[in-house]
């Protein structure tokens, strides 16, 4: 009896120690699990920004051989072919009816009007002036998102966008060369910024009903349909265009359109439109770097300073207040308990 009575206390202590060993592991897993998912939207936004920055380099080659409408249509057709193939393989089906109004609006304005008008505007003004005017878009996105989507405008977002816009202006002024600009070109670039902002705000509610791939596939198709009036120009110019220009047009469709717009939609579904718009202010800094690496255009100190301001503003705009971190840790500890 005494021998069996001595064996029972160790069993109790072992069972009592078991929960104390398991509870830290649950807490550690609950703290570590959100970190990979939190980085995915940021990584997707990074892919988008990199691809869109590379588009400015490719447009210089393709835009010299193709007219604005033909270049937009060729780019959208190439993107639609790639996106359609991925959509068929994944078998995601059609978007729900409630998503179609936003898909149509974003497809016409962002995929269609924006690309044609921007290509046209860059023929009337220099690249620096075009970059400055188009970078009004993120500001319009934040304002429209606050007005139409009820998004908040945190002080860090406003401050970061102000810093980035100042950097974009500095980059634009340093790259303006002779400062060639016409009233028509300025108006076209401003129209491109408005179409871009309206398209993003129209796409944001769609992503609550449809997947990122669905929104991108059918937005690209609608944009291509809207650009079909330029099909004659595309057929005429593709025969005389050099191979490098055609390859650049295909590149624009595959990477800055098919890939970048899909990763953009994925990230936009997981954050606010204003915060995503502010992220695109990293594009001018990357354009300066790519022009330096691939076009042997050595940037001046003013250009480098503007690029640094763009990146610093993006970092401020995407940062969160420190007071939010204890609240997150508190909720995590409660869920672990």
GIFEN-V813740 format. One record per residue. N is the residue number from 1. RES is the residue in three letters. PHI is phi in whole degrees, -180 to 180 (none if undefined). PSI is psi as a letter, one per 40 degrees, with the letter a starting at -180 (* if undefined). Layout:
# GIFEN-V813740
{{N;RES;PHI;PSI} {N;RES;PHI;PSI}}
This chain:
# GIFEN-V813740
{{1;UNK;none;d} {2;UNK;-65;d} {3;UNK;-69;d} {4;UNK;-73;d} {5;UNK;-70;d} {6;UNK;-75;d} {7;UNK;-78;d} {8;UNK;-71;d} {9;UNK;-61;d} {10;UNK;-63;d} {11;UNK;-64;d} {12;UNK;-68;d} {13;UNK;-66;d} {14;UNK;-67;d} {15;UNK;-69;d} {16;UNK;-72;d} {17;UNK;-79;d} {18;UNK;-61;d} {19;UNK;-65;d} {20;UNK;-67;d} {21;UNK;-78;d} {22;UNK;-77;d} {23;UNK;-63;d} {24;UNK;-64;d} {25;UNK;-66;d} {26;UNK;-67;d} {27;UNK;-65;d} {28;UNK;-65;d} {29;UNK;-69;d} {30;UNK;-71;d} {31;UNK;-80;d} {32;UNK;-80;d} {33;UNK;-64;d} {34;UNK;-71;e} {35;UNK;-64;d} {36;UNK;-64;d} {37;UNK;-65;d} {38;UNK;-69;d} {39;UNK;-84;e} {40;UNK;-63;d} {41;UNK;-61;d} {42;UNK;-66;d} {43;UNK;-65;d} {44;UNK;-63;d} {45;UNK;-64;d} {46;UNK;-64;d} {47;UNK;-62;d} {48;UNK;-62;d} {49;UNK;-62;d} {50;UNK;-64;d} {51;UNK;-65;d} {52;UNK;-67;d} {53;UNK;-67;d} {54;UNK;-67;d} {55;UNK;-63;d} {56;UNK;-64;d} {57;UNK;-71;d} {58;UNK;-71;d} {59;UNK;-64;d} {60;UNK;-62;d} {61;UNK;-80;d} {62;UNK;-69;d} {63;UNK;-69;e} {64;UNK;-77;d} {65;UNK;-111;e} {66;UNK;-118;i} {67;UNK;-71;i} {68;UNK;-57;d} {69;UNK;-68;d} {70;UNK;-65;d} {71;UNK;-65;d} {72;UNK;-64;d} {73;UNK;-65;d} {74;UNK;-61;d} {75;UNK;-64;d} {76;UNK;-70;d} {77;UNK;-66;d} {78;UNK;-64;d} {79;UNK;-66;d} {80;UNK;-65;d} {81;UNK;-64;d} {82;UNK;-68;d} {83;UNK;-64;d} {84;UNK;-63;d} {85;UNK;-65;d} {86;UNK;-65;d} {87;UNK;-63;d} {88;UNK;-67;d} {89;UNK;-66;d} {90;UNK;-79;e} {91;UNK;55;f} {92;UNK;-83;e} {93;UNK;78;a} {94;UNK;-83;i} {95;UNK;-67;i} {96;UNK;-66;i} {97;UNK;-58;d} {98;UNK;-65;d} {99;UNK;-88;e} {100;UNK;-65;d} {101;UNK;-56;d} {102;UNK;-68;d} {103;UNK;-65;d} {104;UNK;-65;d} {105;UNK;-64;d} {106;UNK;-67;d} {107;UNK;-66;d} {108;UNK;-70;d} {109;UNK;-78;d} {110;UNK;-84;d} {111;UNK;-76;d} {112;UNK;-95;c} {113;UNK;-61;d} {114;UNK;-58;d} {115;UNK;-68;d} {116;UNK;-68;d} {117;UNK;-67;d} {118;UNK;-67;d} {119;UNK;-60;d} {120;UNK;-69;d} {121;UNK;-64;d} {122;UNK;-70;e} {123;UNK;-83;d} {124;UNK;-98;d} {125;UNK;-130;i} {126;UNK;-76;i} {127;UNK;-63;d} {128;UNK;-65;d} {129;UNK;-65;d} {130;UNK;-62;d} {131;UNK;-64;d} {132;UNK;-62;d} {133;UNK;-70;d} {134;UNK;-67;d} {135;UNK;-74;e} {136;UNK;-72;d} {137;UNK;-52;d} {138;UNK;-59;d} {139;UNK;-65;d} {140;UNK;-65;d} {141;UNK;-61;d} {142;UNK;-64;d} {143;UNK;-69;d} {144;UNK;-67;d} {145;UNK;-64;d} {146;UNK;-69;d} {147;UNK;-78;d} {148;UNK;-97;d} {149;UNK;-106;e} {150;UNK;73;f} {151;UNK;-77;i} {152;UNK;-83;i} {153;UNK;-117;g} {154;UNK;-63;i} {155;UNK;-57;d} {156;UNK;-64;d} {157;UNK;-65;d} {158;UNK;-64;d} {159;UNK;-64;d} {160;UNK;-64;d} {161;UNK;-66;d} {162;UNK;-65;d} {163;UNK;-65;d} {164;UNK;-66;d} {165;UNK;-65;d} {166;UNK;-62;d} {167;UNK;-65;d} {168;UNK;-64;d} {169;UNK;-64;d} {170;UNK;-63;d} {171;UNK;-63;d} {172;UNK;-63;d} {173;UNK;-65;d} {174;UNK;-72;d} {175;UNK;-104;e} {176;UNK;-77;e} {177;UNK;63;b} {178;UNK;-80;e} {179;UNK;73;f} {180;UNK;-67;h} {181;UNK;-157;h} {182;UNK;-117;i} {183;UNK;-62;d} {184;UNK;-62;d} {185;UNK;-64;d} {186;UNK;-63;d} {187;UNK;-65;d} {188;UNK;-66;d} {189;UNK;-67;d} {190;UNK;-65;d} {191;UNK;-63;d} {192;UNK;-62;d} {193;UNK;-64;d} {194;UNK;-66;d} {195;UNK;-63;d} {196;UNK;-62;d} {197;UNK;-66;d} {198;UNK;-65;d} {199;UNK;-65;d} {200;UNK;-66;d} {201;UNK;-65;d} {202;UNK;-71;d} {203;UNK;-78;d} {204;UNK;-56;d} {205;UNK;-66;d} {206;UNK;-61;d} {207;UNK;-73;e} {208;UNK;-85;e} {209;UNK;-117;d} {210;UNK;-123;i} {211;UNK;-78;i} {212;UNK;-62;d} {213;UNK;-67;d} {214;UNK;-61;d} {215;UNK;-62;d} {216;UNK;-76;d} {217;UNK;-58;d} {218;UNK;-79;d} {219;UNK;-65;d} {220;UNK;-66;d} {221;UNK;-63;d} {222;UNK;-66;d} {223;UNK;-63;d} {224;UNK;-65;d} {225;UNK;-63;d} {226;UNK;-65;d} {227;UNK;-95;e} {228;UNK;-58;d} {229;UNK;-57;e} {230;UNK;-94;e} {231;UNK;-63;d} {232;UNK;-62;d} {233;UNK;-63;d} {234;UNK;-64;d} {235;UNK;-67;d} {236;UNK;-70;d} {237;UNK;-86;d} {238;UNK;-69;d} {239;UNK;-75;d} {240;UNK;-99;e} {241;UNK;-73;i} {242;UNK;-66;i} {243;UNK;-61;d} {244;UNK;-62;d} {245;UNK;-67;d} {246;UNK;-67;d} {247;UNK;-64;d} {248;UNK;-66;d} {249;UNK;-65;d} {250;UNK;-65;d} {251;UNK;-60;d} {252;UNK;-59;d} {253;UNK;-75;d} {254;UNK;-80;d} {255;UNK;-98;c} {256;UNK;-66;e} {257;UNK;-103;c} {258;UNK;-63;d} {259;UNK;-73;d} {260;UNK;-69;d} {261;UNK;-70;d} {262;UNK;-71;d} {263;UNK;-66;d} {264;UNK;-61;d} {265;UNK;-62;d} {266;UNK;-61;d} {267;UNK;-71;d} {268;UNK;-64;d} {269;UNK;-67;e} {270;UNK;-117;e} {271;UNK;-156;a} {272;UNK;-86;i} {273;UNK;-64;d} {274;UNK;-64;d} {275;UNK;-68;d} {276;UNK;-68;d} {277;UNK;-61;d} {278;UNK;-64;d} {279;UNK;-63;d} {280;UNK;-70;e} {281;UNK;-69;e} {282;UNK;-76;e} {283;UNK;-60;d} {284;UNK;-57;d} {285;UNK;-65;d} {286;UNK;-70;d} {287;UNK;-62;d} {288;UNK;-61;d} {289;UNK;-66;d} {290;UNK;-68;d} {291;UNK;-64;d} {292;UNK;-69;d} {293;UNK;-78;d} {294;UNK;-103;d} {295;UNK;-114;e} {296;UNK;57;f} {297;UNK;-96;g} {298;UNK;-75;h} {299;UNK;-75;i} {300;UNK;-83;i} {301;UNK;-63;d} {302;UNK;-65;d} {303;UNK;-66;d} {304;UNK;-64;d} {305;UNK;-64;d} {306;UNK;-64;d} {307;UNK;-63;d} {308;UNK;-65;d} {309;UNK;-63;d} {310;UNK;-59;d} {311;UNK;-67;d} {312;UNK;-64;d} {313;UNK;-65;d} {314;UNK;-63;d} {315;UNK;-62;d} {316;UNK;-69;d} {317;UNK;-65;d} {318;UNK;-92;e} {319;UNK;-78;i} {320;UNK;-117;i} {321;UNK;-66;i} {322;UNK;-68;d} {323;UNK;-66;e} {324;UNK;-77;d} {325;UNK;-70;d} {326;UNK;-60;d} {327;UNK;-64;d} {328;UNK;-67;d} {329;UNK;-65;d} {330;UNK;-66;d} {331;UNK;-67;d} {332;UNK;-66;d} {333;UNK;-68;d} {334;UNK;-68;d} {335;UNK;-67;d} {336;UNK;-71;d} {337;UNK;-71;*}}
